[in-house]
Structures are given as structure tokens and as C-alpha cells.
Amino acid sequence: MKAKQLSIFLENKSGRLTEVTDVLGNAGINLSAMSIADNSDFGILRCIVSDPDRAYQVLKEAHFAVKITDVIGFICPNTSGSLAVVLKYLSDNGVFIEYMYSFANGDVAHVIIRPTDLEACERILKDKSVELLADSALYRL
């Protein structure tokens, strides 16, 4: 099931991440998951939040470069090799993963992926009985 993810482009300078979290916190928006990728000039903060549409609005009003992207979330056992099994389902069917982030919570791992083909990815995961996360579940993690 597709969920909305925010991608926020940040200059590599002290305090920019703090500004984003302040804007979201002041708007009552909770961060459920996030990942930061950077190079020498800028970083990309990818995050799942409790209210993506509102977050987009308040970040735009605060003059951040932000976009909404669809991603897929799923759960797999927090055991050695379980993620490899799920990723093999996708790679064997030609689905390329642009990026991924995850976190373990007890016996399970929550995984967020951005595949090149969302519909095929979702269909394959359902066919293989992988537990997909509804967008509302992701927004409340």
C-alpha cells in the first residue's frame, strides 16, 4: 500500500535540520521515520510524518524545498536473511529499489522502499504474502 513520504532539500549548514523539526513540531506533526542522505552541498531528508499534506504546507510556508513521493512500507521478521528474501522477490521480478530505510522494533522490522514501479512492487509483495503497511499505520509509527 502506498504512503506519502516527504523529501526535504536542505543546505549543508548547522541548524537546518533543527529548523525543519521546529516547523513540524510547532504544527503538531510527528516524525515517524526518517533518513538523511547528503553530499558536499546539500542533504535530502526523507521522512514519514503523521500528516504529510499538512507538513508539506507548513514546510512550503517556511520556504523549504519539499516534495511528496509515494513509497511502500512493509514488515518483515527481525531475523537474519528475512529482508534478503523479500528483496529477492522484487529483484527476481525486475523491480529496482531507488532507496530504502528501515528500523527494527522487537521481533519485526519496518521497511520503507521507493521502487521504480510502485504497482508491480505492491502486487509482488501481496502475492508473496508480505505484510504491507497501510499509510495510516506508517503515519502512526
C-alpha positions as CSV (number, residue, x, y, z in Angstrom):
1,M,0.0,0.0,0.0
2,K,1.3,3.4,-1.0
3,A,2.1,6.0,1.6
4,K,3.3,9.6,1.2
5,Q,6.8,10.5,2.1
6,L,8.3,14.0,2.3
7,S,11.6,14.8,0.7
8,I,13.1,18.0,2.1
9,F,16.2,19.5,0.5
10,L,18.5,21.2,3.0
11,E,21.7,23.2,2.6
12,N,24.6,21.6,4.5
13,K,24.8,24.1,7.3
14,S,24.3,24.0,11.0
15,G,20.7,24.4,12.2
16,R,18.8,23.4,9.1
17,L,17.6,20.1,10.5
18,T,16.6,21.8,13.7
19,E,14.6,24.3,11.7
20,V,12.7,21.5,9.9
21,T,11.9,19.7,13.2
22,D,10.8,23.0,14.8
23,V,8.4,23.8,12.0
24,L,6.9,20.3,12.1
25,G,6.8,20.2,15.9
26,N,5.1,23.6,16.1
27,A,2.5,22.4,13.7
28,G,1.8,19.3,15.8
29,I,3.2,17.0,13.2
30,N,5.1,13.9,14.4
31,L,8.0,12.3,12.6
32,S,7.5,8.5,12.4
33,A,10.7,7.6,10.4
34,M,13.4,9.5,8.6
35,S,16.6,9.2,6.7
36,I,19.2,11.7,5.6
37,A,21.4,11.5,2.5
38,D,23.9,14.2,1.8
39,N,26.7,15.4,-0.5
40,S,29.0,18.3,-0.1
41,D,26.4,21.0,-0.9
42,F,23.0,19.7,0.3
43,G,21.2,16.9,2.0
44,I,17.9,15.2,1.4
45,L,15.8,14.5,4.5
46,R,13.3,11.8,3.6
47,C,10.6,11.3,6.2
48,I,7.3,9.7,7.1
49,V,5.1,12.1,9.2
50,S,1.8,11.9,10.9
51,D,0.1,14.3,8.4
52,P,2.0,14.6,5.2
53,D,-0.2,17.1,3.4
54,R,-0.2,19.5,6.3
55,A,3.6,19.0,6.7
56,Y,4.1,19.8,3.1
57,Q,2.0,23.0,3.5
58,V,3.8,24.3,6.6
59,L,7.3,23.5,5.2
60,K,6.5,25.3,2.0
61,E,5.2,28.3,4.0
62,A,8.6,28.2,5.9
63,H,10.4,28.4,2.5
64,F,11.7,24.8,2.4
65,A,12.1,23.0,-0.9
66,V,9.9,19.9,-0.3
67,K,8.1,17.4,-2.4
68,I,5.8,14.4,-1.7
69,T,6.7,11.0,-3.1
70,D,4.9,7.7,-2.9
71,V,6.6,4.9,-1.1
72,I,5.7,1.4,0.1
73,G,6.1,0.2,3.7
74,F,6.2,-3.4,4.8
75,I,7.0,-5.6,7.8
76,C,9.4,-8.5,7.9
77,P,10.8,-10.6,10.7
78,N,13.7,-9.1,12.5
79,T,15.9,-12.1,11.8
80,S,19.0,-12.8,9.7
81,G,18.2,-13.0,6.0
82,S,14.5,-12.1,6.1
83,L,15.0,-8.8,4.3
84,A,17.0,-10.6,1.6
85,V,14.1,-12.9,0.9
86,V,11.7,-10.0,0.4
87,L,14.2,-8.1,-1.8
88,K,14.8,-11.2,-3.9
89,Y,11.1,-11.4,-4.7
90,L,11.4,-7.9,-6.1
91,S,14.7,-8.2,-7.9
92,D,13.7,-11.6,-9.5
93,N,10.7,-9.7,-11.0
94,G,12.7,-6.7,-12.3
95,V,11.7,-4.2,-9.6
96,F,14.5,-1.8,-8.9
97,I,14.7,-0.1,-5.5
98,E,15.8,3.5,-5.7
99,Y,16.3,3.8,-1.9
100,M,15.2,2.2,1.3
101,Y,15.3,2.8,5.0
102,S,14.2,0.7,7.9
103,F,14.2,0.2,11.6
104,A,13.7,-2.8,13.9
105,N,11.3,-2.9,16.7
106,G,11.4,-6.1,18.7
107,D,10.6,-9.1,16.6
108,V,9.8,-7.2,13.4
109,A,11.5,-4.7,11.1
110,H,9.6,-1.9,9.4
111,V,10.9,-1.2,5.9
112,I,10.2,1.7,3.6
113,I,11.1,1.5,0.0
114,R,10.9,3.6,-3.1
115,P,10.7,1.2,-6.1
116,T,10.7,2.3,-9.7
117,D,7.4,0.5,-10.3
118,L,5.1,1.0,-7.3
119,E,2.2,-1.0,-8.7
120,A,4.4,-4.1,-9.6
121,C,6.1,-3.9,-6.3
122,E,2.8,-3.8,-4.4
123,R,1.4,-6.7,-6.4
124,I,4.5,-8.9,-6.0
125,L,4.6,-8.3,-2.2
126,K,0.9,-9.1,-1.9
127,D,1.4,-12.3,-4.0
128,K,4.2,-13.4,-1.7
129,S,2.1,-12.6,1.4
130,V,4.5,-9.9,2.7
131,E,2.7,-7.8,5.3
132,L,2.2,-4.4,3.8
133,L,1.8,-1.3,6.0
134,A,-1.2,0.9,5.4
135,D,-0.4,4.6,5.1
136,S,-2.3,5.3,8.3
137,A,-0.1,2.7,10.1
138,L,3.1,4.2,8.8
139,Y,2.0,7.7,9.8
140,R,1.5,6.5,13.4
141,L,4.7,4.5,14.0
